[in-house]
Amino acid sequence: PIPHPLSPPPPPPPPPPPPPPPPLPPRMAMQYVWYASYGSNLLPGRFLAYITGASKGVVSHSERGCRDRSLPLHEASAVVSNELYFAMHSTRWGGAPAFLNSSPSLATPLPSTTTTASETETFLKMYLITAQQFDDVVSQENLFTENRDLLSHRKRAISSGTSSLSDSFYGTLVHLGTAPIPDEHHEVCGSDSCPVFTFTSKQRHEETKVPALKYLSTIGSGISGMKGLPRYRCHAESSSFTKDGEFPSLDPDYICDYLVAKPGAKGKLEREEVLLALTNPLQFSHERVKGSS
């Protein structure tokens, strides 16, 4: 029908619906975990070799790298009551590498001051990475010929505390608990917390051995570089990590006392030679992951 010339115009059509949001990039759609390091991987320059495949000057060779070479989302520090000790022999370092007792002490680690180390505590450096990246780091640490997916082992570790992959040095996954994720990463990670994993030997080695000074220097540099990072403390009775301020500035004397008290170094190394190695470290990278506070 012909509209009357005085009729009002028809209403405009409704606006089109907004386009759907773009899909998340593959990295953002993946599950995240905290990887808790306690040996040479305390030093970012050493750990990132496993992520990127570059040596960063810390070791004399390159690692294979991860399938996803993106840098960790965040860094943090932590304190646990699991015993740190030195055993076996690493041809790479020329001495005994560090291991973590998979069973924590029944006591929550006692707070230490900036002048006196507590014998019940072990320092960890935690990296927020994808589960696939963690699997790839474990694969490289255990000298697997290719990077493997370890979902079933991570699930078993969460339910049972540990899961054995192999009889190699670091062939056992350990679930240490659950730790918060920084607010700015909740959306990416899809959660406000995630599991904390590390890896160690299948059982506690009864025979401890002496670590190389270069190895202790690397660990010491990593501990020194944790100054100001968020610090989490693990409560053994609940396997939960809670925020506990920031990691303090520790002087070489403190770090020396921390290291020479660990089985394998205790009574085997002169304090003066360890302190000299800590105060004259090799020029390893102390760079932090972008975005970490």
C-alpha positions as a Markdown table, in Angstrom:
| # | Residue | x | y | z |
|---|---|---|---|---|
| 1 | Pro | 0.0 | 0.0 | 0.0 |
| 2 | Ile | 1.1 | 3.6 | -0.7 |
| 3 | Pro | 1.8 | 5.3 | 2.7 |
| 4 | His | 0.0 | 8.5 | 3.4 |
| 5 | Pro | 2.3 | 11.5 | 2.8 |
| 6 | Leu | 1.8 | 12.6 | 6.4 |
| 7 | Ser | 2.6 | 9.2 | 8.0 |
| 8 | Pro | 5.7 | 9.0 | 10.2 |
| 9 | Pro | 8.7 | 7.3 | 8.7 |
| 10 | Pro | 9.2 | 3.7 | 9.6 |
| 11 | Pro | 11.6 | 3.0 | 12.6 |
| 12 | Pro | 15.2 | 2.3 | 11.6 |
| 13 | Pro | 16.3 | -1.3 | 11.6 |
| 14 | Pro | 18.0 | -2.5 | 14.8 |
| 15 | Pro | 21.8 | -2.3 | 14.8 |
| 16 | Pro | 23.6 | -5.5 | 13.9 |
| 17 | Pro | 24.8 | -7.6 | 16.9 |
| 18 | Pro | 28.4 | -6.9 | 17.8 |
| 19 | Pro | 30.9 | -9.4 | 16.3 |
| 20 | Pro | 31.9 | -12.3 | 18.6 |
| 21 | Pro | 35.3 | -11.7 | 20.4 |
| 22 | Pro | 38.2 | -13.2 | 18.6 |
| 23 | Pro | 39.3 | -16.6 | 19.9 |
| 24 | Leu | 42.0 | -16.7 | 22.5 |
| 25 | Pro | 45.5 | -17.3 | 21.1 |
| 26 | Pro | 46.6 | -20.9 | 21.7 |
| 27 | Arg | 48.9 | -19.9 | 24.6 |
| 28 | Met | 46.0 | -18.2 | 26.5 |
| 29 | Ala | 43.8 | -21.2 | 26.2 |
| 30 | Met | 46.2 | -23.5 | 27.9 |
| 31 | Gln | 46.4 | -24.5 | 31.5 |
| 32 | Tyr | 49.1 | -22.8 | 33.7 |
| 33 | Val | 51.2 | -24.2 | 36.5 |
| 34 | Trp | 53.8 | -22.8 | 38.9 |
| 35 | Tyr | 57.2 | -24.5 | 38.3 |
| 36 | Ala | 59.2 | -24.4 | 41.5 |
| 37 | Ser | 62.9 | -24.6 | 41.0 |
| 38 | Tyr | 65.5 | -25.0 | 43.8 |
| 39 | Gly | 68.9 | -25.7 | 42.0 |
| 40 | Ser | 70.5 | -23.9 | 39.1 |
| 41 | Asn | 67.1 | -23.0 | 37.7 |
| 42 | Leu | 66.8 | -20.4 | 40.5 |
| 43 | Leu | 68.7 | -18.2 | 38.1 |
| 44 | Pro | 66.5 | -17.0 | 35.2 |
| 45 | Gly | 69.4 | -17.0 | 32.8 |
| 46 | Arg | 69.8 | -20.8 | 33.3 |
| 47 | Phe | 66.1 | -21.6 | 33.4 |
| 48 | Leu | 65.2 | -19.7 | 30.3 |
| 49 | Ala | 67.6 | -21.9 | 28.3 |
| 50 | Tyr | 65.0 | -24.6 | 28.7 |
| 51 | Ile | 62.3 | -22.3 | 27.4 |
| 52 | Thr | 64.0 | -20.6 | 24.5 |
| 53 | Gly | 66.7 | -23.1 | 23.6 |
| 54 | Ala | 69.5 | -20.7 | 24.1 |
| 55 | Ser | 72.3 | -21.1 | 26.6 |
| 56 | Lys | 72.4 | -17.4 | 27.8 |
| 57 | Gly | 76.1 | -17.9 | 28.7 |
| 58 | Val | 75.3 | -19.9 | 31.9 |
| 59 | Val | 76.2 | -23.3 | 30.4 |
| 60 | Ser | 78.5 | -24.2 | 27.5 |
| 61 | His | 75.7 | -25.7 | 25.4 |
| 62 | Ser | 72.2 | -24.9 | 24.2 |
| 63 | Glu | 69.1 | -26.8 | 25.3 |
| 64 | Arg | 66.4 | -28.0 | 23.0 |
| 65 | Gly | 63.8 | -25.5 | 24.2 |
| 66 | Cys | 60.1 | -25.7 | 24.6 |
| 67 | Arg | 57.5 | -26.2 | 21.9 |
| 68 | Asp | 56.1 | -22.8 | 23.1 |
| 69 | Arg | 59.0 | -20.5 | 23.6 |
| 70 | Ser | 57.0 | -17.7 | 25.2 |
| 71 | Leu | 58.5 | -16.3 | 28.4 |
| 72 | Pro | 56.9 | -17.1 | 31.8 |
| 73 | Leu | 54.0 | -14.9 | 32.7 |
| 74 | His | 55.3 | -14.2 | 36.2 |
| 75 | Glu | 58.0 | -15.0 | 38.8 |
| 76 | Ala | 57.7 | -15.4 | 42.6 |
| 77 | Ser | 59.7 | -16.8 | 45.4 |
| 78 | Ala | 58.6 | -19.4 | 48.0 |
| 79 | Val | 59.8 | -21.1 | 51.2 |
| 80 | Val | 59.1 | -24.8 | 51.9 |
| 81 | Ser | 60.1 | -27.3 | 54.6 |
| 82 | Asn | 61.2 | -29.9 | 52.1 |
| 83 | Glu | 64.9 | -30.7 | 52.6 |
| 84 | Leu | 67.4 | -29.6 | 50.0 |
| 85 | Tyr | 70.5 | -31.7 | 49.7 |
| 86 | Phe | 73.3 | -32.6 | 47.2 |
| 87 | Ala | 73.9 | -36.1 | 45.8 |
| 88 | Met | 75.1 | -38.1 | 42.8 |
| 89 | His | 77.4 | -36.5 | 40.2 |
| 90 | Ser | 76.7 | -34.1 | 37.3 |
| 91 | Thr | 79.3 | -34.1 | 34.6 |
| 92 | Arg | 77.8 | -30.8 | 33.4 |
| 93 | Trp | 78.7 | -29.1 | 36.7 |
| 94 | Gly | 81.6 | -31.2 | 37.9 |
| 95 | Gly | 80.0 | -32.1 | 41.2 |
| 96 | Ala | 76.8 | -33.1 | 43.0 |
| 97 | Pro | 73.5 | -31.5 | 41.8 |
| 98 | Ala | 70.7 | -30.4 | 44.2 |
| 99 | Phe | 67.7 | -32.5 | 45.0 |
| 100 | Leu | 64.6 | -31.9 | 47.0 |
| 101 | Asn | 63.2 | -34.4 | 49.5 |
| 102 | Ser | 59.6 | -35.0 | 48.1 |
| 103 | Ser | 58.3 | -35.4 | 51.7 |
| 104 | Pro | 58.1 | -32.1 | 53.6 |
| 105 | Ser | 58.9 | -31.7 | 57.2 |
| 106 | Leu | 55.8 | -31.8 | 59.4 |
| 107 | Ala | 56.6 | -28.3 | 60.6 |
| 108 | Thr | 55.9 | -25.2 | 58.6 |
| 109 | Pro | 59.3 | -23.7 | 57.8 |
| 110 | Leu | 60.3 | -21.2 | 60.5 |
| 111 | Pro | 60.7 | -17.6 | 59.4 |
| 112 | Ser | 64.3 | -16.5 | 59.1 |
| 113 | Thr | 65.7 | -13.1 | 59.6 |
| 114 | Thr | 68.0 | -11.3 | 57.1 |
| 115 | Thr | 70.9 | -12.2 | 59.3 |
| 116 | Thr | 70.3 | -15.9 | 60.3 |
| 117 | Ala | 69.1 | -18.7 | 58.1 |
| 118 | Ser | 66.6 | -21.1 | 59.4 |
| 119 | Glu | 67.7 | -24.8 | 59.0 |
| 120 | Thr | 64.1 | -25.9 | 58.3 |
| 121 | Glu | 63.6 | -23.8 | 55.2 |
| 122 | Thr | 64.4 | -24.2 | 51.5 |
| 123 | Phe | 64.1 | -21.4 | 49.0 |
| 124 | Leu | 62.3 | -21.8 | 45.7 |
| 125 | Lys | 62.0 | -19.7 | 42.6 |
| 126 | Met | 58.6 | -20.1 | 41.0 |
| 127 | Tyr | 57.8 | -19.5 | 37.3 |
| 128 | Leu | 54.2 | -19.2 | 36.0 |
| 129 | Ile | 54.3 | -21.2 | 32.8 |
| 130 | Thr | 52.0 | -23.3 | 30.7 |
| 131 | Ala | 51.6 | -27.0 | 31.6 |
| 132 | Gln | 53.0 | -27.9 | 28.2 |
| 133 | Gln | 56.1 | -25.8 | 28.9 |
| 134 | Phe | 56.5 | -27.5 | 32.3 |
| 135 | Asp | 56.3 | -30.9 | 30.6 |
| 136 | Asp | 58.9 | -29.8 | 28.1 |
| 137 | Val | 61.3 | -28.6 | 30.8 |
| 138 | Val | 60.9 | -32.0 | 32.6 |
| 139 | Ser | 61.6 | -33.8 | 29.4 |
| 140 | Gln | 64.8 | -31.8 | 28.8 |
| 141 | Glu | 66.0 | -32.2 | 32.4 |
| 142 | Asn | 65.6 | -36.0 | 32.1 |
| 143 | Leu | 67.3 | -36.1 | 28.7 |
| 144 | Phe | 64.3 | -37.5 | 26.9 |
| 145 | Thr | 65.0 | -37.5 | 23.2 |
| 146 | Glu | 61.8 | -35.4 | 22.6 |
| 147 | Asn | 59.4 | -33.3 | 24.6 |
| 148 | Arg | 56.6 | -35.4 | 26.1 |
| 149 | Asp | 53.1 | -34.6 | 27.3 |
| 150 | Leu | 52.9 | -35.6 | 31.0 |
| 151 | Leu | 49.3 | -34.8 | 31.8 |
| 152 | Ser | 48.7 | -38.3 | 33.3 |
| 153 | His | 51.7 | -37.8 | 35.6 |
| 154 | Arg | 50.6 | -34.4 | 36.7 |
| 155 | Lys | 47.2 | -35.7 | 37.6 |
| 156 | Arg | 48.8 | -38.6 | 39.5 |
| 157 | Ala | 51.1 | -36.2 | 41.4 |
| 158 | Ile | 48.1 | -34.1 | 42.4 |
| 159 | Ser | 46.3 | -37.1 | 43.8 |
| 160 | Ser | 49.2 | -39.0 | 45.3 |
| 161 | Gly | 51.9 | -36.3 | 45.9 |
| 162 | Thr | 54.4 | -37.8 | 43.4 |
| 163 | Ser | 54.5 | -39.6 | 40.1 |
| 164 | Ser | 57.5 | -41.4 | 38.8 |
| 165 | Leu | 58.5 | -40.9 | 35.1 |
| 166 | Ser | 61.9 | -42.7 | 35.0 |
| 167 | Asp | 64.9 | -43.7 | 37.1 |
| 168 | Ser | 66.9 | -40.7 | 35.9 |
| 169 | Phe | 68.1 | -37.9 | 38.3 |
| 170 | Tyr | 64.9 | -35.9 | 38.1 |
| 171 | Gly | 62.5 | -38.6 | 37.1 |
| 172 | Thr | 59.8 | -37.9 | 39.7 |
| 173 | Leu | 57.2 | -35.2 | 39.6 |
| 174 | Val | 56.2 | -33.7 | 42.9 |
| 175 | His | 53.1 | -31.7 | 43.6 |
| 176 | Leu | 53.9 | -29.2 | 46.4 |
| 177 | Gly | 50.5 | -27.7 | 46.7 |
| 178 | Thr | 48.5 | -24.8 | 45.3 |
| 179 | Ala | 49.5 | -21.2 | 45.1 |
| 180 | Pro | 47.7 | -17.9 | 44.1 |
| 181 | Ile | 48.0 | -16.4 | 40.7 |
| 182 | Pro | 48.6 | -12.6 | 40.5 |
| 183 | Asp | 45.3 | -10.7 | 39.9 |
| 184 | Glu | 46.5 | -9.4 | 36.5 |
| 185 | His | 46.8 | -12.9 | 35.2 |
| 186 | His | 43.5 | -14.4 | 36.3 |
| 187 | Glu | 41.8 | -13.9 | 32.9 |
| 188 | Val | 44.7 | -15.4 | 31.0 |
| 189 | Cys | 45.0 | -18.4 | 33.3 |
| 190 | Gly | 41.3 | -18.8 | 33.8 |
| 191 | Ser | 41.7 | -19.2 | 37.6 |
| 192 | Asp | 43.0 | -17.4 | 40.7 |
| 193 | Ser | 45.3 | -20.2 | 41.7 |
| 194 | Cys | 47.1 | -23.2 | 40.1 |
| 195 | Pro | 49.2 | -26.2 | 41.2 |
| 196 | Val | 52.9 | -26.0 | 42.2 |
| 197 | Phe | 55.1 | -28.7 | 40.7 |
| 198 | Thr | 58.7 | -29.5 | 40.8 |
| 199 | Phe | 60.8 | -32.6 | 40.1 |
| 200 | Thr | 63.4 | -34.6 | 42.0 |
| 201 | Ser | 64.8 | -38.1 | 42.4 |
| 202 | Lys | 62.5 | -41.1 | 43.0 |
| 203 | Gln | 63.8 | -41.5 | 46.6 |
| 204 | Arg | 66.0 | -39.6 | 49.0 |
| 205 | His | 69.6 | -40.5 | 48.3 |
| 206 | Glu | 71.2 | -41.7 | 51.5 |
| 207 | Glu | 74.8 | -40.9 | 50.3 |
| 208 | Thr | 75.3 | -37.2 | 49.8 |
| 209 | Lys | 78.1 | -35.8 | 47.8 |
| 210 | Val | 79.9 | -32.5 | 47.4 |
| 211 | Pro | 78.6 | -29.9 | 44.9 |
| 212 | Ala | 80.9 | -27.9 | 42.7 |
| 213 | Leu | 81.6 | -24.2 | 43.7 |
| 214 | Lys | 80.4 | -23.1 | 40.2 |
| 215 | Tyr | 77.1 | -24.8 | 40.9 |
| 216 | Leu | 76.8 | -23.2 | 44.3 |
| 217 | Ser | 77.7 | -19.8 | 42.8 |
| 218 | Thr | 74.8 | -20.2 | 40.3 |
| 219 | Ile | 72.4 | -21.1 | 43.1 |
| 220 | Gly | 73.6 | -18.1 | 45.1 |
| 221 | Ser | 73.2 | -15.7 | 42.2 |
| 222 | Gly | 69.6 | -17.0 | 41.8 |
| 223 | Ile | 68.8 | -16.5 | 45.5 |
| 224 | Ser | 70.3 | -13.0 | 45.4 |
| 225 | Gly | 68.3 | -12.1 | 42.3 |
| 226 | Met | 65.0 | -13.0 | 44.1 |
| 227 | Lys | 65.1 | -9.7 | 46.1 |
| 228 | Gly | 61.8 | -8.0 | 46.1 |
| 229 | Leu | 59.8 | -10.8 | 44.4 |
| 230 | Pro | 56.5 | -11.8 | 46.0 |
| 231 | Arg | 57.1 | -14.5 | 48.6 |
| 232 | Tyr | 54.8 | -17.4 | 49.3 |
| 233 | Arg | 55.1 | -19.7 | 52.3 |
| 234 | Cys | 53.9 | -23.3 | 52.1 |
| 235 | His | 52.0 | -24.7 | 55.0 |
| 236 | Ala | 52.9 | -28.4 | 55.1 |
| 237 | Glu | 49.7 | -29.5 | 56.9 |
| 238 | Ser | 47.4 | -28.1 | 54.1 |
| 239 | Ser | 49.8 | -28.0 | 51.1 |
| 240 | Ser | 48.7 | -24.4 | 50.4 |
| 241 | Phe | 50.9 | -21.4 | 49.7 |
| 242 | Thr | 50.0 | -18.1 | 51.1 |
| 243 | Lys | 51.5 | -14.7 | 50.4 |
| 244 | Asp | 54.1 | -13.6 | 52.9 |
| 245 | Gly | 55.4 | -10.3 | 51.9 |
| 246 | Glu | 58.5 | -10.0 | 49.6 |
| 247 | Phe | 61.7 | -11.9 | 49.4 |
| 248 | Pro | 64.3 | -9.9 | 51.4 |
| 249 | Ser | 67.7 | -8.7 | 50.3 |
| 250 | Leu | 70.2 | -11.4 | 51.5 |
| 251 | Asp | 73.9 | -10.7 | 51.8 |
| 252 | Pro | 76.5 | -13.3 | 50.7 |
| 253 | Asp | 77.2 | -14.4 | 54.3 |
| 254 | Tyr | 73.6 | -15.3 | 54.8 |
| 255 | Ile | 73.4 | -17.2 | 51.4 |
| 256 | Cys | 76.7 | -18.9 | 52.3 |
| 257 | Asp | 75.4 | -20.1 | 55.6 |
| 258 | Tyr | 72.2 | -21.4 | 53.9 |
| 259 | Leu | 74.2 | -23.5 | 51.4 |
| 260 | Val | 76.9 | -24.9 | 53.6 |
| 261 | Ala | 74.3 | -26.2 | 56.0 |
| 262 | Lys | 72.8 | -28.5 | 53.4 |
| 263 | Pro | 73.7 | -32.2 | 53.4 |
| 264 | Gly | 76.5 | -32.8 | 50.9 |
| 265 | Ala | 78.1 | -29.4 | 51.5 |
| 266 | Lys | 77.9 | -29.5 | 55.3 |
| 267 | Gly | 81.2 | -30.4 | 56.8 |
| 268 | Lys | 82.7 | -31.0 | 53.3 |
| 269 | Leu | 83.4 | -27.5 | 52.0 |
| 270 | Glu | 85.2 | -24.7 | 53.8 |
| 271 | Arg | 82.9 | -21.7 | 54.4 |
| 272 | Glu | 85.6 | -19.3 | 53.1 |
| 273 | Glu | 85.8 | -20.9 | 49.7 |
| 274 | Val | 82.0 | -21.0 | 49.3 |
| 275 | Leu | 81.8 | -17.3 | 50.3 |
| 276 | Leu | 84.6 | -16.5 | 47.8 |
| 277 | Ala | 82.6 | -18.2 | 45.0 |
| 278 | Leu | 79.5 | -16.2 | 46.0 |
| 279 | Thr | 81.2 | -12.9 | 46.1 |
| 280 | Asn | 83.0 | -13.4 | 42.8 |
| 281 | Pro | 80.3 | -15.1 | 40.7 |
| 282 | Leu | 80.4 | -15.6 | 37.0 |
| 283 | Gln | 78.5 | -12.9 | 35.1 |
| 284 | Phe | 75.3 | -14.8 | 34.8 |
| 285 | Ser | 72.0 | -13.1 | 33.8 |
| 286 | His | 69.9 | -11.7 | 36.6 |
| 287 | Glu | 67.2 | -10.4 | 34.3 |
| 288 | Arg | 63.7 | -10.9 | 35.5 |
| 289 | Val | 60.8 | -12.0 | 33.4 |
| 290 | Lys | 59.0 | -9.0 | 31.9 |
| 291 | Gly | 56.0 | -8.1 | 34.0 |
| 292 | Ser | 57.2 | -9.6 | 37.2 |
| 293 | Ser | 57.3 | -7.2 | 40.2 |
